[in-house]
Amino acid sequence: MLKFLIVCPLTFIAGFIDAIAGGGGLISLPAFLMTGLPVHNCLATNKMSSSLGTSVSTGRYALKGYIPWKTALFCIPCAFTGSAIGANIALLVSDRPFRLIMLAVLPLTGAYVLTRKELAPEGQEYPFRITVVISMLCAFFIGIYDGFYGPGTGTFLILLLSGLAHMPIRKANGLTKAINFSTNISALSVFLLNGQVILPLGLAAGLFNIAGNYLGAKQFEKGGTKAVRPVIITVLLLFFIKVAWELLI
């Protein structure tokens, strides 16, 4: 019961943040780790709860027309493949190499967000083919990261799709949801096949994550694009502190 009391409220908050600007895993994964469960069980069960939550925000974004399906249909197979690769690697090795990389990448990412006047300037979109190629590469490599470790996946996707592919922020966020849902399902499938998911805890946390994602998606629809930059900066700062702390202890 204590595990449920720790995990469920925090996965609700994680879902709310994830729906607006990604990065919900920065809250939900530590919540699972706080229960004292083995690391692989935490990664796997967190994938179940985040998959359930992301399905809601993805569905809501789709209904609102925020997902660019012509691009998404190319990205989803790349995301699925990358995440399956990452999840299989996660079952074999520790996550320390990725944490070391993140320690260098996060300050640079934060500086990028702070120094840009706009995350995705209007009127500067690339031709469709270039957008698709960049988006597919982002989906594949971030998919590997999400399957292997995960926290901050949505945030990194929004930044890459808006910065590299020059997508407007709403379209970038919509495509992020489609990609992130694919990476979650792919990694979850690998973890389920390997018996790493604690089903009762994952399902309960998933219900709370669904509620958070639903409310977060509604907030985004009401003008959440204005909140994207400060939320991203907060997520990146928390992630940096988390990674640094984990490497020190």
N, C-alpha and C positions, 0 to 999 in steps of 0.2 A: 504493500500500500504506500509506503514511503517513496518508492521509486515513482509511482504514479503522481504523487503530490508534488514531487520535484519537477518532473518532466512536463506534465500537461499544461500548467500555466505558462511555462517558458516557451513551449511550442506554439501556443496561441500568439504570444508577442512576436515570435520568429515569423509566423505566417503573415502577420500584419505588415511587418517591415519588408518581408520578401516580396509581397505583392506590389509595393510601391517602388522599391529600388534594388531588390535583390539583397543577398547577404543574410538571409534568415538563418542559415546554417551556423553563423557565428554565435547565435544564441542557442539553437536547438542541439547542436552536437555537444557543446560543453555541458548542457543540461543532462544529456544521457551519460556523459563521462562522470558527472557528479554522483551518479548512482553506484559507482564502483563496479559496474559491469565490465567485462573484457573489452578491449578497444574494438576488435572486429565486430562484436555484438552491437556495440554503440554505433559504429558506422552503418551497419546493416539495418538496424531498427530505426535509426534516424532517416535512412533512405525511404523506409516505408511511410513514415509520418509525413515527410516532405513531399513524397510522390502524391499522396492523397490531397494534401493542401494545394500543391501546384496545379493539380487537375482542375480545381475550382477556379482559381484565378485565370488559368489558361482558357477555360470554357467561357468565362465572363468576358475576357479580352476578345475572344473570337466572336462572340455575339455582338460586341460593340464595334467590330470591324477594325480593331487595332492590329491584328496579325496579318502581315503581308504574305498570303499563302503561296504565291508564285515563288517567292524566295524560300519560304519555310519548307516546301516540299523537297527542295534540294538539300537543305540543311539538316533535316531530321535524320536521314540515313547516316550522315557524317557524325552527328551527335551520338546516335545510338551505338555506332561502331567504336568511336573514341571512348565512350563511357564504359563499354564492355571491356575494352583493353585495360583501362584504368582500374576497374574493379577487380579484375583478375590479378593485376600487379599488387593491389592493396592486400590481397589474401596471402601474398608471398613475402612482402617486405614491409619495413616500417615506413612511416611518413616523414621521417627526418629530412631526407633530401629535398622534398617539396617545401618544407618549412624554411629551410635555409634559403631557397630561391625566393620565397615570399618575403623574407626579411629584407631583401634587396629591392624587390619589385614594388612593394607597398608604398614606401616613401616617394618613389618616382611617380607612381599612379596618383597619389595625393597631390603632388606638385602639379601634375598635368591638369587635374580637375580644377585646382585653385587658380591656375594662370590662364585658363581658357575663359573668354568672356561668355561663350555659349558652348554647351556640350555638343550641340548639333545645329550649326547655323542653317537657317532656312535658305532654300534656293541653291544649295551646293551639293545636291545628290549626284552620285555617279551614274553612268549608264547602267542598265539592268545587268548586263553580263559581268561587269566589274564588281557590282554590288554582290552578286551571287557568289562569285569566286571568293571574295574576301569573307563573306558570311559563312561559306562552307568550311573554310580554313579555321575560322574562329570556332565554329561548332565542333569540329573534330578535336582540336587541341584543348579547348576548354572542356570538352567532353571527357578527355583523358584525365584532366585535373579533377573534374567532378566525380568520376568513378573512383579515383584514387583517394581523394581527400575531401573536397567539396565546399567548405565554407567560402562564401564570397563569389560563388559561381555566377549568380545573377548580376551582381554588381560589375564583375569583369566583362560579362557579355554586353551589358548596356554601354559601358565605356568603349569597348572595341567596335561595336556596331555603329555607335554614334560618331566615334572619332575616326576610325579607319574606313568604315563603309559609308560615312556621311549620311546616315539615316536620321530623319527627324526623331525626336526623343520618344514620341508615342509609338512610332513604328518600331524603333529599336527595342522598346520595352515589350511590345507585343511579340516580336520575333524571339526575344529572350525567353518569354514564357513558353513558347512552342519548343525551343531548343532545350530549355531546362527540364521541361516535362519529359522529353525524350531521354535525356541523360539519366534522370531519376529512375524511369522505368527500366532502362537497360541495366543500370547498376543493381537495382533491386532484384531483377531477375537472376543475376549472377549470385547475389547473396542468398536468395531463397534456395537456389539449386544447391548451394553449399551449406545450407542449414544454419545460417548465422543470424537470422531474424527472430527476435522474440515477439511472436505474433500478438499476444494480449496487450503488451505495452505499446507496440507499434500502432495497433488499431486505435487504442484510446488516445494516444498522442496525435494520431492522424486526424481524429475528429476535432480536436482543439486547433490543430493547424489549419484545417478546413475553415473553421470559424474566423480565424485571424486573417487568412487569405481573402475570404469573402469581404470582410470589412475594409481590408487594405485596398482591394481592387475598387471598391466603391469610393474610397477616399481619393484614389488616383483619378477616377472619372470626374470628380468634383474640382479638379485643379491640382492634382497631385504632382504634375510636372514641375511646379514651382518648388516643391519640397524635395525633388530628386537630388539636387546638388548637395544640400546640407545632410541629407540622409546618407548619401554615398560617402561623404567625408567622415561622418560619424562611424559608419560601418568599417571603412578603411582604418581609422584610428584604433577602433576596438580590435580589429583583426591583427594589426601590428603589435599591439600590447599583448594579445593572446599568444601569438607566435613567439614573440621574444621571451615571454614568461615560460612557455613550454620548453624552449631551448635551454633556458637557464636552470630549471629545476631537474 
